[in-house]
Amino acid sequence: MSGKDYAEQLKVSEIREPEIAMRTMVTDDEIRVLGESMAAVGLLQPIGVVKVDGHHVCVWGHRRLLAAKRLKWETIFSTVVKGSPADVVRMRHIENRVREEVNAVDEAYWMAEIMSKQKMTQAEIASLLDVSEPYVCQRVAILRWDNQVAAALAERKISYSVAREIAGIGEEAYRRQCLAHAITHGCSARAAEKWRRDWYLQHGPDSNKGSNGGSASPVGQRPKMLIRCGRCHGELDMVVAKHIPMCETCHTATNQELDAAASEPVGQAPAIQTVNSSSA
């Protein structure tokens, strides 16, 4: 705390939730688990609030506040911040990143909201948050991505480095195919970069127009992205690969059967039992 800040017990019912939430994806399970911890050991760190028009507004510790409401606590220990709006923004960013890595999509929306409301440039918010200007530029660029790519990143189905490469693929159909493959089978940043580079080499400097709403190259001209068939191990284009929905148990059993088949000499592979996708 600064010399102007002070701590006190505040009524939970009188604390307003943040106008611009740093984290947009807060699940009931997260709040339940956090609430169980708070019920067992108490509140280890106070939440942060500012006073606006006579009301206390939460600026960090939003999930702790939600957990306190779930526990029906009457009061919660709070740090009342007395700094300038810029000080509050800086402290909020630092506090959230220290507690748990902030999702890049949440951070992008938060930065954009702050820049809009505070009328700040990317350079100014970078200086305020003590990060580089390219860092802010890359985060804000997420808001121009394909919404399905951004959603996969927000839900932590793919990493930021993979998402950035896939978002750079200009043609929507091929981009979505790459995204589906990365989510289903996993993908390294290097592999995703190769997909994007192959696309760029095929279509040239104007190939990324498709990702921003412009014209896209014909689907038939996409470069092949070869994968191995899980059964015969032959090469095939990922775009025409077929997927069978199945439960985790059947998926594990099928992988074991395929591994066993692959270890047998050619011509002596055991029969592989077909999984009925409708029953899985």
C-alpha positions in Angstrom: 0.0 0.0 0.0 1.0 3.6 -0.5 1.0 6.1 2.3 -2.4 7.3 1.3 -4.0 3.8 1.2 -5.7 2.2 4.2 -7.3 -1.1 5.1 -10.6 -1.8 6.7 -13.4 -4.3 6.9 -16.1 -3.4 4.3 -19.6 -4.8 3.9 -19.6 -7.2 1.0 -23.1 -6.1 -0.1 -21.9 -2.6 -0.5 -18.9 -3.3 -2.8 -19.6 -3.0 -6.4 -18.1 -5.3 -9.0 -15.5 -3.8 -11.4 -16.8 -1.8 -14.4 -14.1 -3.3 -16.6 -13.3 -6.9 -15.4 -9.7 -8.0 -15.9 -10.9 -11.6 -16.3 -14.0 -12.3 -18.4 -14.0 -16.1 -17.9 -14.7 -16.8 -14.3 -16.3 -20.2 -13.8 -18.5 -21.4 -10.9 -16.0 -24.2 -10.2 -13.2 -21.6 -9.7 -15.3 -19.6 -7.3 -16.5 -22.8 -5.4 -12.9 -24.0 -5.0 -11.7 -20.6 -3.9 -14.6 -20.3 -1.5 -13.7 -23.6 0.1 -10.2 -22.4 0.6 -11.3 -19.1 2.1 -13.8 -20.9 4.4 -10.9 -23.2 5.6 -8.1 -20.7 6.1 -9.7 -17.3 5.8 -8.8 -14.4 3.4 -5.0 -14.4 3.0 -4.9 -11.2 0.9 -7.3 -8.3 1.0 -9.1 -7.2 -2.1 -8.5 -3.7 -3.5 -11.2 -1.1 -3.8 -11.5 2.5 -4.8 -14.2 5.0 -3.8 -16.2 6.4 -6.7 -19.1 8.8 -6.0 -19.3 7.6 -2.5 -19.4 3.9 -3.4 -16.6 1.3 -3.1 -15.8 -0.5 -6.4 -13.6 -3.6 -6.6 -10.5 -3.1 -8.7 -8.7 -6.3 -7.8 -9.6 -9.5 -6.0 -12.9 -9.8 -8.0 -12.9 -13.6 -7.6 -12.3 -13.3 -3.9 -15.3 -10.9 -3.7 -17.5 -13.4 -5.6 -16.3 -16.2 -3.3 -17.2 -14.1 -0.2 -20.6 -13.5 -1.6 -21.0 -17.2 -2.2 -20.0 -17.8 1.5 -22.5 -15.2 2.6 -19.8 -13.2 4.4 -21.0 -9.9 5.8 -17.7 -8.1 5.6 -14.3 -8.6 3.8 -10.9 -7.1 4.5 -10.2 -4.5 1.8 -7.4 -2.1 0.8 -8.9 1.2 -0.1 -6.7 2.7 -2.8 -6.3 6.5 -2.8 -4.0 6.9 -5.9 -4.8 8.5 -9.2 -6.7 6.6 -11.9 -3.4 5.8 -13.6 -2.0 4.4 -10.3 -5.1 2.2 -9.9 -4.8 0.9 -13.5 -1.1 0.1 -12.9 -1.6 -1.6 -9.5 -4.6 -3.6 -10.9 -2.5 -5.0 -13.8 0.4 -5.9 -11.6 -1.8 -7.6 -8.9 -3.7 -9.7 -11.4 -0.6 -10.8 -13.3 1.1 -11.8 -10.0 -1.9 -13.8 -8.7 -2.3 -15.9 -11.9 -1.3 -15.4 -15.5 -4.0 -13.3 -17.2 -5.5 -14.8 -20.3 -4.2 -12.9 -23.4 -7.7 -12.3 -24.7 -8.9 -10.9 -21.4 -5.8 -8.6 -21.3 -6.5 -7.4 -24.8 -10.1 -6.4 -24.1 -9.0 -4.8 -20.8 -6.2 -2.8 -22.4 -8.5 -1.6 -25.2 -11.2 -0.5 -22.7 -8.6 1.4 -20.6 -7.2 3.1 -23.7 -10.7 4.1 -24.8 -11.9 5.4 -21.4 -8.6 7.1 -20.4 -7.9 8.3 -24.0 -4.4 6.7 -23.9 -2.2 5.7 -26.8 -0.5 2.3 -27.0 2.8 3.9 -26.1 1.2 5.6 -23.0 -0.4 2.4 -21.7 2.8 0.5 -22.3 4.7 3.0 -20.2 2.0 3.0 -17.5 2.0 -0.8 -17.2 5.8 -1.1 -17.6 5.6 -3.3 -20.6 6.9 -2.8 -24.1 4.9 -1.1 -26.8 5.1 -4.1 -29.1 3.6 -6.2 -26.3 0.6 -3.9 -26.1 0.3 -3.8 -29.9 0.3 -7.7 -30.1 -2.3 -7.9 -27.4 -4.6 -5.4 -29.0 -4.2 -7.1 -32.3 -6.0 -10.1 -30.8 -9.3 -8.1 -31.1 -8.9 -8.3 -34.9 -8.4 -12.0 -35.1 -10.8 -14.6 -36.3 -13.3 -15.0 -33.4 -13.0 -18.8 -33.3 -9.2 -18.5 -32.9 -9.6 -15.9 -30.1 -12.2 -18.1 -28.4 -9.9 -21.1 -28.5 -7.1 -19.0 -26.9 -9.5 -17.6 -24.3 -10.6 -21.2 -23.4 -6.9 -22.3 -23.2 -7.4 -24.9 -25.9 -4.3 -23.5 -27.7 -1.4 -21.4 -26.6 -0.9 -17.8 -27.6 2.0 -18.5 -29.9 0.0 -21.1 -31.8 -3.1 -18.9 -31.9 -1.0 -16.0 -33.3 0.3 -18.1 -36.2 -3.1 -19.6 -37.1 -4.7 -16.2 -37.0 -2.2 -15.1 -39.6 -3.5 -17.6 -42.2 -5.5 -15.6 -44.7 -8.1 -18.1 -46.0 -10.8 -18.8 -43.6 -11.6 -22.4 -44.4 -7.9 -23.5 -44.2 -7.5 -21.4 -41.0 -10.4 -23.1 -39.4 -9.1 -26.6 -40.4 -5.7 -25.8 -38.9 -7.4 -24.5 -35.7 -9.5 -27.7 -35.5 -6.4 -29.8 -35.9 -4.5 -27.9 -33.2 -7.4 -28.2 -30.7 -8.0 -31.9 -31.4 -4.4 -33.2 -31.7 -2.3 -30.5 -30.2 0.2 -28.3 -32.0 3.6 -26.7 -31.4 4.3 -23.1 -32.3 6.8 -24.2 -34.9 4.2 -26.4 -36.6 1.7 -23.6 -36.7 4.3 -21.2 -38.0 5.0 -23.7 -40.9 1.3 -23.8 -41.8 1.3 -20.0 -42.0 4.5 -19.8 -43.9 3.4 -22.4 -46.4 0.2 -20.5 -46.9 2.1 -17.2 -47.4 4.6 -18.8 -49.9 1.6 -20.1 -51.9 -0.3 -16.8 -51.9 2.2 -13.9 -51.4 2.0 -10.7 -49.4 -1.8 -10.2 -50.0 -2.7 -13.6 -48.6 -3.7 -12.3 -45.2 -6.6 -10.2 -46.5 -8.9 -13.1 -45.7 -8.3 -12.8 -41.9 -9.4 -9.2 -41.8 -12.5 -9.5 -43.9 -11.0 -9.0 -47.4 -10.9 -11.4 -50.4 -9.4 -14.8 -49.8 -7.7 -17.2 -52.2 -9.6 -20.2 -53.5 -9.8 -23.1 -51.1 -8.5 -25.5 -53.8 -5.1 -23.7 -53.8 -4.3 -24.3 -50.1 -1.0 -26.1 -49.4 -1.4 -29.6 -48.1 -0.9 -30.2 -44.4 0.1 -33.8 -44.2 -0.7 -36.0 -41.2 -0.5 -39.7 -40.5 -3.6 -41.9 -40.6 -4.1 -43.4 -37.1 -4.9 -46.8 -38.6 -2.8 -47.5 -41.7 -0.2 -44.7 -40.9 -0.3 -43.5 -44.5 0.0 -39.8 -45.3 -3.2 -37.8 -45.9 -4.1 -34.1 -46.1 -5.5 -33.0 -42.8 -8.3 -31.2 -44.6 -9.9 -34.5 -45.7 -9.2 -36.4 -42.5 -12.3 -37.8 -40.8 -13.0 -37.6 -37.1 -15.1 -40.1 -35.1 -16.6 -38.7 -31.8 -15.9 -41.1 -28.9 -15.7 -41.0 -25.2 -12.3 -40.9 -23.3 -12.5 -44.7 -22.5 -13.0 -45.7 -26.2 -10.4 -43.2 -27.4 -7.8 -44.8 -25.0 -8.8 -48.3 -26.0 -8.6 -47.5 -29.7 -5.2 -45.9 -29.4 -3.9 -49.0 -27.6 -5.3 -51.2 -30.4 -3.7 -49.0 -33.1 -0.4 -49.1 -31.3 -0.5 -52.8 -31.0 -1.4 -53.1 -34.7 1.5 -50.9 -35.6 4.0 -53.1 -33.7 3.0 -56.2 -35.6 5.0 -57.3 -38.8 3.3 -56.3 -42.1 0.6 -58.7 -43.1 0.1 -60.0 -39.5 -1.7 -57.1 -37.9 -4.5 -58.2 -35.6 -8.1 -57.3 -36.5 -9.0 -53.9 -35.0 -12.5 -53.7 -33.5 -14.5 -50.9 -34.9 -15.9 -48.4 -32.5 -19.6 -47.4 -33.0 -19.5 -43.6 -32.9 -23.2 -43.4 -32.1 -22.9 -45.5 -28.9 -19.7 -43.6 -27.8 
